[in-house]
């Protein structure tokens, strides 16, 4: 299920982004430069010592001195005064172009992306046509027809820039318009205008802000280029017109080129760096490890506790579980995670810890359930074992021993030999984890050719056999199909076939049935159980569903806020949970329903494989 973005007021988000930028060195410098230029331009009437348009024959190309701090131009006008007033017109012209582009591009993108239909087709066609037009040629033609008006030129340039915002907004809106939270808003009776303004606009706000900073720099550069060519209004001081005058007299007074070039370069570079800084901060805040200040403070306080208190909750021994008891069907120790910590470095030098002192063991032939609510750290723990943490994440402590090797300290090159062949992974979103540009067969055979060194023909035969084993009726047809041509259940079976294709020792399944309907869930669970028995794999099953745990797992580890609160055999956890959080999760299971038997299919004899009965309180498998 897709997480619902929080629809915060625009002002609050902007303030939060501004505060984060103040901790970003590049963002601070960029903001400071832009602030100084904006203030100097706004206060030009107070700071300027001369009228910017007053010429003086006595001061033609005057050198810098007490009368003219930066010298005078070819008409004897004060360079500093013109530089200050030029900032007003250059910035205002660029802002005008940006405003026109925003109004046209964002509005059209929201409407086309949300409603679609004829407006979508028409606006997309107009966008393509506008992007095909050569911008400079259009501006030159407009100048010839409308005259040398900077304001009209910038409005036309804003129209030419609007496709950049249209395409950005359109892509973002079409990606979320069918999300569950939008449907819920419709059911609640909200109007389309309110849904777009409150929910949809929230999604596009951040990328539009970043795009605006970059477009503003482009508008300043284009405007300066037009003025440099002498196509602007000569009665208005701009940086481009000053650059034109300086270039004409470059051999008589070289500094005339320096000052407007410096202003244009500083502003454009500052805007580009500001856009990059905003992108960095927004991407960091959207990451999967975002935590509240309260949670971060709690984690930091917990880190300061003594070793006994750190691991006390994780070492619960149940009355009906002898110390050191393991599943009788399990073999030798396959994986041992000890004192694992995972953290994400922050710009201020601190580290946000999302997993703290986690420990668990998995034996060969054992299914170990990792249970907890969203945000409990179970997926981060699984990604740590795979050494596939999101960008910015790192293992801060502990060890991950897999068949005698500490994965936490292996090089990336060594980990590539482990992943896929020794440790496999089944994701929870089957369709998004298959590349739509390649056939299913090519995606199945490539890992086998790389990891096992099989020939193309051998890999193909093995892939077809695996597709048949996971219950796909027509393996040849599925092998040659593209991901969009199969259902979600079929796609999940394909991912399972790919995961076991190299016969791994350890399989990590991250919510493997979340995206599937109930009937297909039962089939997939039955398939996983059969493959686990056949290959004698150790399995880590990441889930929040205790029904799946009861149906499939031998042992279970319960996590809360990045810590293990309870671990033990499934029967012991269900019959005599010790930790209040575990009891709370069990109490949340729907009651007054009889437990289901093992899922069976036509022609399948239940006697061939009988799940061990578990005394569960209203738990359905």
C-alpha positions in Angstrom: 0.0 0.0 0.0 1.4 3.4 -1.0 2.1 5.7 1.9 -0.1 8.8 1.9 1.9 12.0 1.8 1.0 14.5 4.5 -0.7 17.5 3.1 1.0 20.3 5.0 0.3 24.0 4.4 2.6 25.5 1.8 4.0 28.1 4.3 5.0 25.4 6.8 6.9 23.4 4.1 8.7 26.5 2.8 9.8 27.4 6.3 11.0 23.9 7.0 12.9 23.8 3.7 14.4 27.3 4.5 15.6 26.1 7.9 17.2 23.0 6.4 18.9 25.1 3.8 20.6 27.1 6.6 22.4 23.9 7.6 23.6 23.3 4.0 26.8 25.2 3.2 26.1 25.6 -0.5 22.5 26.7 0.3 23.7 29.3 2.8 26.2 30.8 0.4 23.7 30.9 -2.5 21.0 32.4 -0.4 23.4 35.1 1.0 24.5 36.1 -2.5 21.0 36.3 -3.8 19.8 38.2 -0.7 22.6 40.8 -1.1 21.9 41.3 -4.8 18.1 41.6 -4.2 18.6 44.1 -1.3 21.1 46.2 -3.3 18.8 46.3 -6.3 15.7 47.2 -4.1 17.7 50.0 -2.4 19.2 51.3 -5.6 17.5 54.8 -5.2 19.2 55.1 -1.8 22.6 53.6 -2.7 23.1 55.1 -6.1 25.1 58.3 -6.1 24.0 59.4 -9.7 21.1 59.2 -12.0 21.6 56.0 -14.0 20.5 57.7 -17.3 22.3 61.0 -16.9 25.1 61.4 -19.4 28.2 63.6 -19.0 30.7 64.5 -21.8 33.3 65.3 -19.2 33.1 61.8 -17.6 33.1 59.6 -20.8 35.0 56.4 -19.9 36.2 57.9 -16.6 38.4 55.8 -14.4 37.3 54.6 -11.0 37.7 57.3 -8.4 35.9 59.3 -5.7 33.4 60.7 -8.2 32.6 57.4 -9.9 33.5 54.4 -7.7 33.4 52.0 -10.6 34.1 54.5 -13.3 31.8 55.7 -16.1 30.6 54.2 -19.4 30.9 55.5 -23.0 28.2 58.1 -22.3 29.7 59.3 -19.0 27.0 57.6 -16.9 28.0 56.2 -13.5 28.6 52.5 -13.7 27.8 51.7 -10.1 24.4 53.5 -10.3 23.5 51.8 -13.5 24.6 48.4 -12.0 22.3 48.9 -9.1 19.3 50.0 -11.1 20.0 47.4 -13.8 19.5 44.7 -11.1 15.9 45.9 -10.6 15.0 45.6 -14.3 17.0 42.4 -14.9 15.6 40.6 -11.9 12.0 41.9 -12.6 12.2 40.8 -16.2 13.3 37.3 -15.2 10.6 37.1 -12.5 8.0 38.1 -15.1 9.1 35.3 -17.4 9.1 32.8 -14.5 5.6 33.9 -13.4 4.2 33.4 -16.9 5.8 30.0 -17.2 4.5 29.0 -13.8 0.9 30.1 -14.4 0.7 28.4 -17.8 2.8 25.3 -17.1 1.6 24.4 -13.6 -2.1 25.1 -14.2 -2.1 23.2 -17.5 -0.1 20.3 -16.0 -2.5 20.0 -13.0 -5.6 20.0 -15.1 -4.3 17.7 -17.8 -2.7 15.2 -15.3 -5.8 15.1 -13.1 -8.6 15.1 -15.6 -6.9 13.7 -18.7 -9.3 13.5 -21.7 -9.3 16.0 -24.6 -7.5 18.7 -22.5 -4.7 16.3 -21.9 -4.3 15.6 -25.7 -4.6 19.2 -26.7 -2.2 20.5 -24.0 0.4 17.8 -24.8 0.2 18.6 -28.5 0.7 22.3 -27.8 3.6 21.6 -25.4 5.4 19.6 -28.1 4.8 22.3 -30.6 6.1 25.0 -28.3 9.2 23.0 -27.4 10.0 22.6 -31.1 10.2 26.3 -31.6 13.7 27.9 -31.6 13.4 30.3 -28.6 15.9 33.0 -29.8 14.4 33.1 -33.2 10.9 33.6 -31.8 12.2 36.4 -29.5 13.9 38.2 -32.5 10.7 37.9 -34.5 8.6 39.3 -31.7 11.0 42.2 -31.3 10.7 43.0 -34.9 6.9 43.0 -34.7 6.2 44.4 -31.2 9.3 46.7 -30.8 12.1 46.7 -28.3 10.1 46.0 -25.1 11.8 44.0 -22.4 8.5 43.2 -20.7 6.9 41.8 -23.8 10.0 39.8 -24.6 10.1 38.3 -21.2 6.4 37.4 -21.3 6.9 35.6 -24.6 9.9 33.9 -23.2 7.8 32.8 -20.2 5.4 31.1 -22.6 8.4 29.3 -24.2 9.5 28.1 -20.8 6.1 26.8 -19.7 6.5 23.3 -21.2 9.3 22.6 -18.7 6.8 23.1 -15.9 3.9 21.4 -17.7 5.9 18.1 -18.3 7.2 18.1 -14.7 3.8 18.6 -13.1 1.9 16.4 -15.6 4.3 13.4 -14.8 3.9 13.9 -11.1 0.1 14.2 -11.1 -0.5 11.2 -13.4 1.6 9.1 -11.0 -0.6 9.9 -8.0 -4.1 10.7 -9.3 -5.3 7.1 -8.8 -3.7 6.7 -5.4 -6.0 5.5 -2.5 -5.8 8.7 -0.6 -7.1 10.7 -3.6 -10.1 8.2 -3.8 -10.7 8.6 -0.1 -10.8 12.4 -0.5 -13.4 12.0 -3.3 -15.5 9.7 -1.0 -15.3 12.3 1.8 -17.1 14.8 -0.5 -14.2 17.1 -1.3 -14.5 19.1 -4.5 -12.0 18.5 -7.3 -10.6 22.0 -6.8 -9.9 21.3 -3.1 -8.4 17.9 -3.9 -6.0 19.4 -6.5 -5.1 22.3 -4.3 -4.6 20.3 -1.1 -3.5 16.9 -2.1 -2.2 16.9 -5.7 -0.4 20.2 -5.5 1.5 18.9 -2.5 3.2 16.3 -4.6 4.4 18.7 -7.3 5.4 21.6 -5.0 9.0 20.5 -4.2 10.0 19.8 -7.9 8.4 23.0 -9.0 10.4 25.0 -6.5 13.6 23.4 -7.7 12.7 23.9 -11.3 11.9 27.6 -10.7 15.4 28.4 -9.4 16.9 26.9 -12.5 14.5 28.6 -14.9 15.1 32.0 -13.2 18.8 31.7 -13.9 18.0 30.8 -17.6 15.7 33.8 -17.9 18.4 36.2 -16.6 20.9 34.8 -19.0 18.6 34.9 -22.0 17.5 38.5 -21.2 21.1 39.5 -20.9 21.8 37.9 -24.2 19.0 39.9 -26.0 20.2 43.1 -24.4 23.8 42.4 -25.3 22.7 42.1 -29.0 21.2 45.5 -28.7 17.6 44.3 -29.1 16.3 45.7 -25.8 15.0 49.0 -24.7 17.9 51.5 -24.6 16.0 53.7 -22.1 16.2 51.0 -19.4 19.5 50.1 -17.7 20.1 46.3 -17.7 23.1 44.1 -17.1 22.9 43.0 -20.7 23.0 46.5 -22.2 25.9 47.4 -19.9 27.7 44.3 -21.1 27.1 45.5 -24.7 28.6 48.9 -24.0 31.6 47.3 -22.2 32.3 44.9 -25.1 32.3 47.8 -27.6 34.9 49.7 -25.5 36.8 46.6 -24.2 40.1 47.9 -25.4 39.6 51.4 -23.9 38.1 50.4 -20.6 38.2 46.7 -19.9 36.5 47.0 -16.5 33.2 47.9 -18.1 32.8 44.3 -19.1 33.8 43.0 -15.7 31.1 44.4 -13.5 27.9 43.3 -15.4 29.6 39.9 -16.2 30.3 39.4 -12.5 26.7 40.2 -11.6 25.2 37.9 -14.2 27.6 35.1 -13.4 27.1 35.4 -9.6 23.3 35.4 -9.8 23.1 32.5 -12.3 25.6 30.4 -10.4 23.9 31.1 -7.1 20.5 30.1 -8.5 21.9 26.8 -9.9 23.6 25.9 -6.6 20.5 26.9 -4.7 18.5 24.5 -6.8 21.0 21.7 -6.2 20.9 22.4 -2.4 17.1 22.3 -2.3 17.1 19.1 -4.3 19.5 17.5 -1.8 17.5 18.6 1.2 14.2 17.5 -0.2 15.5 14.1 -1.3 17.0 13.6 2.2 13.7 14.5 3.9 11.8 12.1 1.6 14.1 9.2 2.4 12.8 6.0 4.1 14.5 6.8 7.4 12.8 10.1 8.2 12.1 10.2 11.9 10.5 12.7 14.2 12.7 14.7 16.7 11.0 12.9 19.5 11.8 9.4 18.0 15.4 10.5 17.3 15.8 11.8 20.9 14.4 8.6 22.2 16.8 6.5 20.2 19.7 8.7 21.3 18.7 8.3 25.0 18.3 4.5 24.5 21.9 4.3 23.1 23.2 5.7 26.3 21.7 2.8 28.4 23.8 0.0 29.8 24.4 -3.2 27.9 22.1 -5.2 30.1 19.2 -2.8 29.6 20.0 -2.6 25.9 19.4 -6.3 25.2 17.2 -7.3 28.1 14.0 -7.1 26.2 15.4 -9.1 23.3 16.5 -12.0 25.5 13.0 -13.1 26.7 12.9 -16.8 27.4 9.4 -18.3 27.4 8.3 -20.8 30.1 7.6 -23.4 27.4 10.9 -22.8 25.6 14.0 -24.4 27.2 17.1 -22.2 27.0 18.8 -22.6 23.6 16.0 -24.6 22.2 15.6 -24.5 18.4 13.4 -26.0 15.8 14.0 -29.7 15.7 13.8 -29.7 11.9 16.5 -26.9 11.5 20.1 -27.7 10.7 23.4 -25.9 11.4 23.5 -22.2 12.1 23.3 -20.3 8.9 23.0 -16.6 9.9 23.8 -14.9 13.2 23.1 -11.2 13.6 24.5 -9.7 16.8 24.1 -6.2 18.2 23.3 -4.8 14.7 22.9 -1.0 14.4 21.9 1.0 11.3 22.1 4.8 11.1 21.8 7.6 8.6 24.2 10.5 8.7 22.7 14.0 8.9 24.1 17.3 7.5 24.8 18.6 11.0 27.1 15.6 11.7 24.7 13.6 13.8 23.5 10.1 13.1 19.8 9.1 13.1 19.6 5.5 14.3 16.8 3.3 12.9 18.0 -0.1 14.1 19.6 -0.6 17.5 21.3 -3.7 19.0 19.3 -6.2 16.9 20.1 -9.8 17.3 18.7 -12.9 15.6 19.7 -16.3 14.3 18.5 -18.4 11.3 19.3 -22.1 10.9 19.3 -24.0 7.7 15.8 -25.3 6.9 14.2 -22.8 9.3 11.7 -20.0 8.5 12.3 -17.0 10.8 9.5 -14.4 10.9 10.5 -10.7 11.4 7.4 -9.0 12.6 6.5 -5.4 13.5 4.4 -2.4 12.4 5.6 -0.1 9.7 8.7 1.8 10.7 9.8 -0.8 13.3 13.0 -1.4 11.4 12.4 -4.9 10.1 13.0 -4.0 6.4 16.1 -2.0 7.4 17.4 -5.1 9.2 16.8 -7.2 6.1 18.5 -4.6 3.8 21.4 -4.6 6.2 21.9 -8.3 5.8 21.9 -7.8 2.0 24.1 -4.7 2.3 21.6 -2.8 0.2 20.7 0.0 2.5 19.3 3.2 0.9 21.7 6.0 0.1 23.0 7.6 3.2 22.5 4.5 5.4 25.3 2.5 7.0 25.8 -0.2 9.5 26.9 1.5 12.7 27.8 -1.5 14.7 27.5 -5.2 15.3 28.1 -8.2 13.1 26.3 -10.2 10.5 27.9 -13.7 10.3 26.7 -15.7 7.4 28.4 -19.2 7.1 31.4 -17.9 9.0 31.8 -14.6 7.1 30.9 -11.2 8.6 28.8 -9.5 5.9 29.0 -6.2 7.7 32.7 -5.9 6.9 32.9 -7.5 3.4 33.8 -5.4 0.5 31.2 -4.6 -2.2 33.0 -6.9 -4.6 32.8 -9.8 -2.1 29.1 -9.0 -1.4 28.3 -9.3 -5.2 29.4 -13.0 -4.9 27.1 -13.5 -2.0 23.9 -11.7 -3.2 21.8 -13.7 -5.6 23.8 -16.9 -5.4 24.1 -17.4 -1.6 21.4 -14.9 -0.4 18.3 -14.2 -2.4 15.6 -11.6 -2.0 11.9 -11.5 -2.8 10.4 -7.9 -2.9 6.9 -7.0 -1.9 6.0 -5.1 -5.2 6.2 -7.6 -8.0 5.3 -5.4 -10.9 7.6 -2.6 -10.0 10.6 -5.0 -9.6 10.4 -6.3 -13.1 11.9 -4.1 -15.9 9.2 -3.4 -18.5 11.8 -3.0 -21.2 12.9 -6.7 -21.2 11.1 -10.0 -21.4 10.6 -12.1 -18.3 12.9 -14.8 -19.8 15.8 -12.5 -20.3 15.5 -11.3 -16.7 15.4 -14.8 -15.3 18.4 -16.1 -17.3 20.8 -13.3 -16.8 21.4 -14.0 -13.1 22.0 -17.7 -13.8 24.4 -17.0 -16.5 26.4 -14.5 -14.3 26.2 -16.4 -11.0 26.3 -20.0 -12.2 28.2 -19.6 -15.5 25.5 -21.4 -17.5 25.2 -21.1 -21.2 22.3 -19.3 -22.8 20.6 -22.6 -23.7 21.2 -24.1 -20.2 19.9 -21.0 -18.5 16.8 -21.0 -20.7 16.0 -24.7 -19.9 16.5 -24.1 -16.2 14.3 -21.0 -16.3 11.5 -22.9 -18.0 11.7 -25.6 -15.4 11.6 -23.1 -12.6 8.5 -21.4 -14.1 6.8 -24.7 -14.2 7.9 -25.5 -10.6 6.4 -22.3 -9.2 3.0 -23.2 -10.8 2.9 -21.1 -14.0 0.7 -23.0 -16.5 2.4 -22.1 -19.7 6.1 -21.5 -18.9 7.1 -20.9 -22.6 4.5 -18.2 -23.0 5.4 -16.5 -19.7 9.1 -16.8 -20.6 8.6 -14.8 -23.8 6.2 -12.2 -22.2 6.9 -8.8 -20.9 6.0 -7.8 -17.3 2.9 -5.8 -18.3 1.5 -9.0 -20.0 1.2 -11.0 -16.7 -0.9 -10.5 -13.6 0.4 -9.5 -10.2 0.3 -13.1 -8.9 2.2 -14.4 -11.9 4.7 -11.7 -11.5 5.3 -12.6 -7.9 5.8 -16.3 -8.9 8.3 -15.1 -11.5 10.2 -13.2 -8.8 10.2 -16.3 -6.5 11.5 -18.4 -9.4 14.3 -15.9 -10.0 15.1 -15.8 -6.3 15.6 -19.6 -6.0 17.1 -20.0 -9.5 20.7 -20.1 -8.1 19.6 -22.3 -5.1 20.5 -19.8 -2.3 21.2 -20.9 1.2 19.2 -18.0 2.6 16.1 -16.4 1.2 14.8 -13.0 2.5 11.2 -12.4 1.6 10.0 -8.9 2.2 6.2 -8.9 2.5 5.9 -11.3 -0.4 2.1 -11.4 -0.3 1.2 -7.8 0.5 0.3 -6.8 -3.1 -1.7 -10.0 -3.8 -5.3 -11.0 -3.3 -6.2 -13.5 -0.6 -6.4 -16.5 -2.9 -3.1 -15.8 -4.5 -1.5 -15.1 -1.1 -2.4 -18.6 0.0 -0.9 -20.1 -3.2 2.3 -18.1 -2.8 2.7 -19.1 0.8 2.2 -22.8 -0.1 4.8 -22.4 -2.8 7.3 -20.8 -0.5 6.9 -23.6 2.0 7.4 -26.3 -0.6 10.5 -24.6 -2.1 12.0 -24.0 1.4 11.6 -27.7 2.2 12.9 -28.9 -1.1 16.0 -26.7 -1.1 16.5 -26.8 2.7 16.9 -23.0 2.7 16.9 -20.7 5.7 14.2 -18.1 5.2 13.7 -14.7 6.8 10.1 -13.6 6.3 9.5 -9.9 6.8 5.9 -9.3 7.5 3.3 -7.5 9.7 0.8 -10.3 9.4 0.7 -12.8 12.2 -1.5 -15.1 10.1 1.4 -15.5 7.7 3.7 -16.1 10.6 1.4 -18.8 12.1 1.1 -20.5 8.7 4.8 -20.5 7.6 7.3 -19.7 10.4 9.2 -21.8 12.9 10.5 -18.9 14.9 9.6 -15.2 15.2 11.3 -12.0 16.2 9.1 -9.0 17.1 10.6 -5.5 16.5 9.5 -2.1 17.7 11.1 1.3 17.0 14.3 -0.4 15.7 14.7 -2.8 18.6 14.0 -6.5 19.2 11.4 -6.8 22.0 10.8 -10.5 21.9 11.9 -13.6 20.1 11.2 -17.3 20.3 9.4 -20.2 18.7 6.0 -19.4 17.1 4.0 -21.5 19.5 5.6 -19.9 22.6 5.0 -16.3 21.2 1.4 -17.0 20.4 0.6 -18.9 23.6 2.5 -16.9 26.1 3.8 -13.5 24.8 5.9 -11.7 27.4 6.3 -8.2 26.0 3.3 -5.8 26.1 3.9 -4.7 22.5 3.7 -8.3 21.3 0.5 -8.8 23.2 -0.9 -5.6 21.7 -0.1 -6.9 18.2 -1.8 -10.2 18.9 -4.8 -8.5 20.4 -5.2 -6.6 17.1 -5.9 -9.8 15.2 -9.6 -10.2 14.2 -11.3 -12.7 16.5 -14.4 -14.9 16.4 -13.2 -16.6 13.2 -12.2 -20.3 13.1 -8.6 -21.0 11.9 -8.4 -22.2 8.3 -6.8 -25.4 7.4 -3.8 -25.7 5.1 -4.5 -24.3 1.6 -5.0 -27.1 -0.9 -5.4 -27.1 -4.7 -7.1 -29.5 -7.0 -5.3 -32.8 -7.3 -3.2 -32.0 -4.2 -3.3 -34.5 -1.4 -3.2 -32.7 2.0 -1.6 -35.7 3.6 1.5 -35.1 1.5 2.3 -32.0 3.6 0.5 -31.2 6.8 1.3 -28.0 8.6 2.0 -28.4 12.3 -1.1 -27.3 14.2 -0.7 -24.3 16.3 -2.9 -23.2 19.2 -3.7 -19.7 18.0 -6.2 -17.2 19.2 -8.4 -16.4 16.2 -5.6 -16.5 13.8 -6.2 -17.3 10.1 -3.5 -18.5 7.9 
